[in-house]
Amino acid sequence: MYFDTHAHYDDKQFDADRVALLGRILPENGIELIVNIGSSMQTSREAAALAVKYDYIYAAAGVHPNEAEEYDLDELERLAAHPKVVAIGEIGLDYHYPEPSREVQMAAFCAQMELAVKVKLPVVIHDRDAHEDCLRVVKDFCRKYPELRGVFHCYSGSAEMAEEIVKLGWSISFTGVITFKNARKTREAAAVIPAERIMIETDCPYLSPEPNRGKRNDSSNLRYIAAAIAEIKGISLEEAAKLTTDNGRRFFGILT
């Protein structure tokens, strides 16, 4: 049984078959839990709505750095009070494109980190081409609020940075990228992370793993990501599936 800790089933790419996937196909393929992640105000609302509709789906509410010019902290706080909203995210920094400005992204990032502390939820961090600034913000918040927990999703940093993250008591999540032939740095990071700090995700509909690279992704592909973790850690596929599911349950507080 698998736990997809980061998915986007509100995406329009699922409009044609969302009901069939979530209602039947994914449970039949061993998907035990999914956290559907907000990336804007609208998708945060949609994530919460999906979580109401399906027992095994939970939600995160937050505004992605690419949407940082439009966020409503009051509404995010109301969404965070929903019993099936289990995190604030995805939030963070993305320097791949010049807009929104770094200043706008940083303001939204820090405001939502403060919100997570206030509502006592973990955070889901998006870090693209912004490793130094993301880690600096996280360290600053952890010094001020040692109770704050988080996960760096779709991890793309170095093994050295991964070690710094886990020293904070935080977690790291891997996507299908870990199955790519050119993903040496990602596999090196997975190798140094303690087993209890690893989670897996699809980030669907994006980042399909091998052998389905280039196709629309969904949670049924988690087995390929778990297999890569199993190989790196020298454990069985079944052990990797259980390990990452247990880690996800503990991180998000989904213990029943």
C-alpha positions as semicolon CSV with decimal commas, in nm:
position;residue;x (nm);y (nm);z (nm)
1;M;0,000;0,000;0,000
2;Y;0,134;0,341;-0,101
3;F;0,103;0,701;0,022
4;D;0,128;0,974;-0,242
5;T;0,230;1,268;-0,026
6;H;0,211;1,531;-0,302
7;A;-0,042;1,527;-0,587
8;H;-0,249;1,775;-0,787
9;Y;-0,571;1,597;-0,882
10;D;-0,746;1,932;-0,926
11;D;-0,536;1,981;-1,241
12;K;-0,731;2,003;-1,566
13;Q;-0,535;1,709;-1,706
14;F;-0,756;1,489;-1,484
15;D;-1,088;1,639;-1,590
16;A;-1,178;1,349;-1,820
17;D;-1,114;1,063;-1,578
18;R;-1,077;1,212;-1,229
19;V;-1,385;1,033;-1,090
20;A;-1,275;0,695;-1,223
21;L;-0,917;0,739;-1,102
22;L;-0,997;0,857;-0,752
23;G;-1,309;0,649;-0,703
24;R;-1,185;0,313;-0,826
25;I;-0,858;0,284;-1,020
26;L;-0,614;0,417;-0,762
27;P;-0,756;0,225;-0,463
28;E;-0,749;-0,090;-0,677
29;N;-0,379;-0,022;-0,744
30;G;-0,284;-0,011;-0,377
31;I;-0,300;0,363;-0,316
32;E;-0,383;0,396;0,052
33;L;-0,351;0,772;0,102
34;I;-0,306;1,090;-0,101
35;V;-0,240;1,448;0,003
36;N;-0,368;1,682;-0,267
37;I;-0,161;1,998;-0,253
38;G;-0,280;2,352;-0,306
39;S;-0,069;2,582;-0,522
40;S;-0,301;2,885;-0,541
41;M;-0,605;3,009;-0,356
42;Q;-0,836;2,834;-0,603
43;T;-0,651;2,502;-0,602
44;S;-0,635;2,512;-0,222
45;R;-1,015;2,534;-0,216
46;E;-1,039;2,253;-0,470
47;A;-0,796;2,036;-0,270
48;A;-1,012;2,072;0,040
49;A;-1,323;1,987;-0,162
50;L;-1,164;1,669;-0,300
51;A;-1,063;1,567;0,052
52;V;-1,427;1,591;0,159
53;K;-1,536;1,374;-0,132
54;Y;-1,289;1,086;-0,084
55;D;-1,205;0,930;0,252
56;Y;-0,846;0,845;0,164
57;I;-0,759;1,192;0,029
58;Y;-0,632;1,477;0,246
59;A;-0,537;1,831;0,148
60;A;-0,279;2,105;0,193
61;A;-0,360;2,474;0,155
62;G;-0,102;2,720;0,032
63;V;0,019;2,946;-0,247
64;H;0,308;2,843;-0,471
65;P;0,579;3,106;-0,530
66;N;0,470;3,144;-0,892
67;E;0,132;3,264;-0,757
68;A;0,284;3,476;-0,481
69;E;0,123;3,801;-0,592
70;E;-0,220;3,674;-0,490
71;Y;-0,265;3,511;-0,151
72;D;-0,518;3,559;0,124
73;L;-0,390;3,469;0,469
74;D;-0,733;3,495;0,627
75;E;-0,883;3,247;0,383
76;L;-0,582;3,015;0,412
77;E;-0,629;3,018;0,788
78;R;-0,996;2,925;0,745
79;L;-0,899;2,641;0,510
80;A;-0,635;2,525;0,756
81;A;-0,907;2,476;1,017
82;H;-1,071;2,209;0,800
83;P;-1,022;1,865;0,965
84;K;-0,879;1,714;0,645
85;V;-0,631;1,994;0,572
86;V;-0,306;1,856;0,710
87;A;-0,040;2,105;0,595
88;I;0,036;2,451;0,463
89;G;0,173;2,423;0,113
90;E;0,307;2,422;-0,128
91;I;0,503;2,733;-0,038
92;G;0,858;2,846;-0,097
93;L;1,078;3,003;-0,363
94;D;1,115;2,947;-0,737
95;Y;1,389;3,142;-0,914
96;H;1,358;2,958;-1,244
97;Y;1,161;3,246;-1,395
98;P;1,210;3,619;-1,321
99;E;0,850;3,680;-1,216
100;P;0,711;3,718;-0,957
101;S;1,008;3,905;-0,813
102;R;1,218;3,743;-0,545
103;E;1,097;4,004;-0,298
104;V;0,732;3,919;-0,366
105;Q;0,801;3,547;-0,337
106;M;0,991;3,592;-0,011
107;A;0,711;3,795;0,145
108;A;0,451;3,529;0,058
109;F;0,680;3,249;0,175
110;C;0,749;3,403;0,515
111;A;0,387;3,505;0,570
112;Q;0,271;3,148;0,509
113;M;0,545;3,007;0,731
114;E;0,416;3,232;1,009
115;L;0,065;3,104;0,939
116;A;0,183;2,743;0,969
117;V;0,327;2,819;1,311
118;K;0,002;2,986;1,414
119;V;-0,223;2,699;1,303
120;K;0,026;2,430;1,415
121;L;0,055;2,253;1,080
122;P;0,365;2,131;0,895
123;V;0,478;2,300;0,576
124;V;0,541;2,163;0,226
125;I;0,834;2,347;0,068
126;H;0,878;2,416;-0,304
127;D;1,243;2,495;-0,380
128;R;1,345;2,545;-0,742
129;D;1,681;2,705;-0,817
130;A;1,662;2,874;-0,477
131;H;1,840;2,631;-0,246
132;E;2,044;2,884;-0,049
133;D;1,755;3,122;0,023
134;C;1,505;2,844;0,098
135;L;1,736;2,676;0,346
136;R;1,821;3,010;0,509
137;V;1,452;3,093;0,563
138;V;1,380;2,746;0,699
139;K;1,674;2,763;0,940
140;D;1,570;3,108;1,060
141;F;1,216;2,987;1,130
142;C;1,337;2,671;1,301
143;R;1,557;2,874;1,534
144;K;1,260;3,092;1,625
145;Y;0,999;2,814;1,621
146;P;1,169;2,479;1,692
147;E;0,831;2,306;1,685
148;L;0,783;2,386;1,315
149;R;0,804;2,079;1,091
150;G;0,830;2,055;0,716
151;V;0,921;1,860;0,405
152;F;1,118;1,966;0,101
153;H;0,911;1,820;-0,180
154;C;1,048;1,707;-0,519
155;Y;1,395;1,729;-0,369
156;S;1,661;1,858;-0,608
157;G;1,937;1,971;-0,375
158;S;2,267;1,812;-0,283
159;A;2,337;1,536;-0,033
160;E;2,505;1,796;0,188
161;M;2,194;2,015;0,190
162;A;1,979;1,708;0,262
163;E;2,188;1,638;0,570
164;E;2,132;1,994;0,691
165;I;1,757;1,958;0,640
166;V;1,725;1,634;0,835
167;K;1,934;1,779;1,120
168;L;1,645;2,022;1,167
169;G;1,411;1,725;1,214
170;W;1,257;1,787;0,871
171;S;1,177;1,538;0,595
172;I;1,255;1,505;0,225
173;S;1,027;1,372;-0,048
174;F;1,127;1,220;-0,382
175;T;0,941;1,212;-0,712
176;G;0,984;1,009;-1,028
177;V;1,300;1,209;-1,097
178;I;1,486;0,960;-0,878
179;T;1,430;0,696;-1,148
180;F;1,590;0,905;-1,426
181;K;1,931;0,801;-1,558
182;N;2,076;1,149;-1,499
183;A;1,952;1,171;-1,137
184;R;2,282;1,087;-0,970
185;K;2,264;1,385;-0,731
186;T;1,910;1,292;-0,624
187;R;2,007;0,932;-0,555
188;E;2,310;1,047;-0,357
189;A;2,081;1,261;-0,142
190;A;1,845;0,968;-0,082
191;A;2,139;0,751;0,021
192;V;2,243;0,981;0,308
193;I;1,897;1,056;0,445
194;P;1,782;0,847;0,745
195;A;1,508;0,608;0,639
196;E;1,259;0,764;0,879
197;R;1,288;1,103;0,700
198;I;1,202;0,983;0,347
199;M;0,866;1,024;0,177
200;I;0,759;0,962;-0,182
201;E;0,528;1,153;-0,413
202;T;0,422;1,177;-0,773
203;D;0,368;1,556;-0,804
204;C;0,117;1,435;-1,061
205;P;0,026;1,507;-1,332
206;Y;0,394;1,597;-1,371
207;L;0,726;1,407;-1,345
208;S;0,625;1,054;-1,440
209;P;0,896;0,804;-1,345
210;E;1,066;0,562;-1,578
211;P;0,931;0,364;-1,761
212;N;0,644;0,613;-1,810
213;R;0,850;0,929;-1,841
214;G;0,680;1,187;-2,061
215;K;0,329;1,058;-1,997
216;R;0,071;1,204;-1,762
217;N;0,155;1,093;-1,411
218;D;-0,076;0,953;-1,142
219;S;-0,039;0,779;-0,808
220;S;-0,030;0,429;-0,958
221;N;0,332;0,512;-1,057
222;L;0,442;0,534;-0,693
223;R;0,566;0,174;-0,711
224;Y;0,849;0,279;-0,942
225;I;0,961;0,552;-0,701
226;A;0,937;0,313;-0,406
227;A;1,143;0,059;-0,603
228;A;1,418;0,318;-0,651
229;I;1,418;0,394;-0,277
230;A;1,428;0,021;-0,202
231;E;1,733;-0,026;-0,424
232;I;1,917;0,270;-0,272
233;K;1,842;0,163;0,084
234;G;1,894;-0,211;0,028
235;I;1,544;-0,312;0,133
236;S;1,252;-0,483;-0,038
237;L;0,983;-0,300;-0,234
238;E;0,730;-0,399;0,032
239;E;0,952;-0,257;0,306
240;A;1,000;0,068;0,111
241;A;0,626;0,104;0,058
242;K;0,553;0,049;0,428
243;L;0,839;0,274;0,540
244;T;0,735;0,569;0,326
245;T;0,367;0,525;0,411
246;D;0,442;0,516;0,782
247;N;0,667;0,822;0,748
248;G;0,395;1,011;0,562
249;R;0,128;0,919;0,816
250;R;0,347;1,037;1,101
251;F;0,449;1,360;0,927
252;F;0,094;1,464;0,836
253;G;-0,061;1,330;1,158
254;I;-0,282;1,078;0,977
255;L;-0,261;0,800;1,230
256;T;-0,591;0,618;1,188
